[in-house]
Amino acid sequence: MAEFDTLRSGIGARTADIDAGLRAHMNKVYGTMSVGMLITFAAAWAVAGLAVTADPSAAVAQLSADKFLTSFGYAIYGSPLKWVIMFAPLLFVFGFSAAINRMSAAAAQLVFYVFAGVMGLSISSIFLVFTGESIVQVFLITAIAFAGLSLYGYTTKRDLGPIGTFLIMGLIGLIVASIVNIFIASSAMSFAISVIGVLIFAGLTAYDTQNIKNTYLAHAHHGDSEWLGKSAIMGALSLYLNFINMFMMLLQLFGNRE
């Protein structure tokens, strides 16, 4: 009986350690993601500020009655460089995912923050196209929806794996459709992409959260802190991309344009 009590006590202590480790792991995921979001929107706001001027004498092109593009703004929004800026985040994600196993956890975190800055440059035009009030409103809506979806993914007992596979296939189709629509510029297709995109990234938020949790639980007993650190960075990247894309899709649907 004493041996059984000792064994049960050991199992309980081990479970408590895993639970505490999981909480710390998820805190790192959300913390890293939050810092990345802050970098992205700070970079987007700063770049947009440098791209626009109210002084016609310093302008290269006119946006509206009282807004003009600076030479810097024209370079990133009006020259062929815009294509590099547009596709840079996508190429960055593929390169980062392929190279992370060769990085340390600290290096991976630094690269993630650099990527967040590149993403800020890529989406900075939202401050030229949409009103500041609508950007804030849509951001808050996205944050509330994201929190609810992520909480569901963390707490649900349902296996979201089959749904996740379907959503990833849908995401590939969405990327292809988005690239095609850059060239055909169909407003109807743009609307459909935004609606479907919101649904896909909403589902991926719940799926990725569950996957991050399950990945930690499957590897926690290995005690490899370096691997777990990089796993947290990749988890933060997944949730970050879901948030950003859901925000951009909702902004296309509900944002008030300048």
MOLIN-V271196 format. One record per residue. N is the residue number from 1. RES is the residue in one letter. PHI is phi in whole degrees, -180 to 180 (999 if undefined). Layout:
N,RES,PHI  N,RES,PHI
This chain:
1,M,999  2,A,-64  3,E,-67  4,F,-63  5,D,-63  6,T,-65  7,L,-63  8,R,-62  9,S,-64  10,G,-66  11,I,-64  12,G,-62  13,A,-66  14,R,-65  15,T,-62  16,A,-63  17,D,-64  18,I,-65  19,D,-61  20,A,-65  21,G,-65  22,L,-64  23,R,-62  24,A,-65  25,H,-63  26,M,-67  27,N,-62  28,K,-67  29,V,-61  30,Y,-68  31,G,-65  32,T,-64  33,M,-60  34,S,-63  35,V,-64  36,G,-61  37,M,-63  38,L,-62  39,I,-63  40,T,-61  41,F,-75  42,A,-67  43,A,-66  44,A,-62  45,W,-65  46,A,-67  47,V,-64  48,A,-62  49,G,-65  50,L,-76  51,A,-85  52,V,-120  53,T,-140  54,A,-99  55,D,-96  56,P,-60  57,S,-69  58,A,-103  59,A,-96  60,V,-109  61,A,-148  62,Q,-101  63,L,-97  64,S,-152  65,A,-59  66,D,-126  67,K,-127  68,F,-134  69,L,-85  70,T,-79  71,S,-62  72,F,-65  73,G,-63  74,Y,-66  75,A,-63  76,I,-92  77,Y,-114  78,G,-116  79,S,-98  80,P,-58  81,L,-60  82,K,-60  83,W,-69  84,V,-63  85,I,-65  86,M,-65  87,F,-96  88,A,-57  89,P,-61  90,L,-65  91,L,-66  92,F,-63  93,V,-62  94,F,-62  95,G,-66  96,F,-64  97,S,-63  98,A,-75  99,A,-101  100,I,-63  101,N,-66  102,R,-95  103,M,-101  104,S,-81  105,A,-62  106,A,-66  107,A,-67  108,A,-62  109,Q,-66  110,L,-64  111,V,-63  112,F,-60  113,Y,-68  114,V,-63  115,F,-59  116,A,-60  117,G,-67  118,V,-63  119,M,-62  120,G,-60  121,L,-62  122,S,-67  123,I,-102  124,S,-61  125,S,-65  126,I,-62  127,F,-76  128,L,-94  129,V,-93  130,F,-112  131,T,-70  132,G,-61  133,E,-63  134,S,-71  135,I,-62  136,V,-65  137,Q,-62  138,V,-68  139,F,-62  140,L,-65  141,I,-61  142,T,-63  143,A,-63  144,I,-66  145,A,-63  146,F,-61  147,A,-61  148,G,-65  149,L,-68  150,S,-67  151,L,-63  152,Y,-62  153,G,-62  154,Y,-77  155,T,-100  156,T,-67  157,K,-91  158,R,-74  159,D,-78  160,L,-92  161,G,-56  162,P,-60  163,I,-65  164,G,-61  165,T,-61  166,F,-64  167,L,-66  168,I,-65  169,M,-62  170,G,-64  171,L,-64  172,I,-61  173,G,-63  174,L,-65  175,I,-63  176,V,-62  177,A,-63  178,S,-65  179,I,-65  180,V,-61  181,N,-71  182,I,-59  183,F,-94  184,I,-93  185,A,51  186,S,-88  187,S,-68  188,A,-66  189,M,-67  190,S,-62  191,F,-64  192,A,-64  193,I,-61  194,S,-66  195,V,-64  196,I,-65  197,G,-62  198,V,-59  199,L,-66  200,I,-66  201,F,-74  202,A,-65  203,G,-65  204,L,-66  205,T,-61  206,A,-66  207,Y,-63  208,D,-65  209,T,-62  210,Q,-62  211,N,-66  212,I,-62  213,K,-63  214,N,-66  215,T,-63  216,Y,-63  217,L,-63  218,A,-75  219,H,-117  220,A,-60  221,H,-70  222,H,-72  223,G,71  224,D,-87  225,S,-66  226,E,-66  227,W,-65  228,L,-65  229,G,-63  230,K,-69  231,S,-63  232,A,-65  233,I,-65  234,M,-66  235,G,-64  236,A,-63  237,L,-62  238,S,-61  239,L,-69  240,Y,-59  241,L,-64  242,N,-61  243,F,-64  244,I,-60  245,N,-69  246,M,-64  247,F,-61  248,M,-66  249,M,-66  250,L,-66  251,L,-66  252,Q,-63  253,L,-82  254,F,-121  255,G,-69  256,N,-89  257,R,-85  258,E,-65
